[in-house]
Amino acid sequence: MYFYINTKQSLLMSTAANLLYPFYRNMEKANHVFFCITVTYMRKIEMSLCIYKQIRF
């Protein structure tokens, strides 16, 4: 079994999550980042892991 990280997919998901998430929060607290890792097996999405982090400046 061969697993690899689909960077294009996870970049797309992270960007979508980062764009959509601040709308559900106060705009002043928009310093949140999603890291999405998508594991694919034979070009099928097996697992998608999104890690939510709050960035403190």
Number of C-alpha atoms within 10 A of each C-alpha: 4 7 12 12 13 17 13 11 17 20 16 12 19 20 16 12 18 18 13 11 16 16 10 8 11 9 10 7 10 16 13 15 19 21 17 21 21 22 20 17 15 10 10 8 12 11 11 16 12 16 11 14 11 11 10 6 4
